Amino acid sequence: MRGVLLGVAIMFGAHDVMASASELKIVSFGTSLTDVGGWQPSLQRQLSSCLGREVKVTKVAMSGATSYWAKTHLDRVVAERPDIVLVEFYANDATLHRFVSVAASRTNMAYILDELRKRLPDARIIVMAMNPFSGIRGAIRPFVDDYIEAHKQEAQNRHLEFVDFRGLWMQLAPAERERAIPDGAHPKPEAASQIIVPELVNRISGSACKQ
């Protein structure tokens, strides 16, 4: 099974196992931060290069999507039969005008993760927090940290991985961060590729890749 093979390769850092494996399939499942994020080609390219195997990164995502939308599009993710699913659905749940409570968002995420585990038992599931918000985009998400924490807890309750990229963005100087995320919500693709992708490559590959 693909998930077992990936785990063995990561455990032993075995490049030859990776090289002989079939295509590594990754589905990025999320909001506009995934849909128009532009970081998938870089992730695909870097992982393929360091693992020595074909990598395909696709997306099931929509701008403005909430966790309610995610619940109705699980079939599309499952149909891809991915080895890895990258999940992010807190950003729009947290906007005041969508009226999705923290409790509802948490319940939805619990359902999403349970369904993914049940229907893709060999897949590796990674829940993500993407980047900080600022300006009006931050003002309409005053409790975004609570949503992220809820999703993190649901992942951890199931012994799934959670990765938070926000600290990496905060290492940038304020002016540099503003240039990288000019609208206060959506990083430029080149910035996302520089900040998000190396961390994802390290997280996915373990000792098999050195960044």
Buried (B, 14 or more C-beta within 10 A) or exposed (E): EBBEBBBEBBEEBBBEBBEEBEEBBBBBBBBBBBBEBBBBEBBBBBBBEBBBBEBBBBBBBBEEBBBBBBBEBBEBBBEBEBBBBBBBBBBBBBBEEEEBEBEBBBBBBBBBBEBBBEEBEBBBBBBBBBBBBBEEBEEBBEEBEBBBBBBBBBBEEBEBBBBBBBEBBEEBEEEEBEEBBBEBBBBBBEBBBBBBBBBBBBBBBBEBBEE
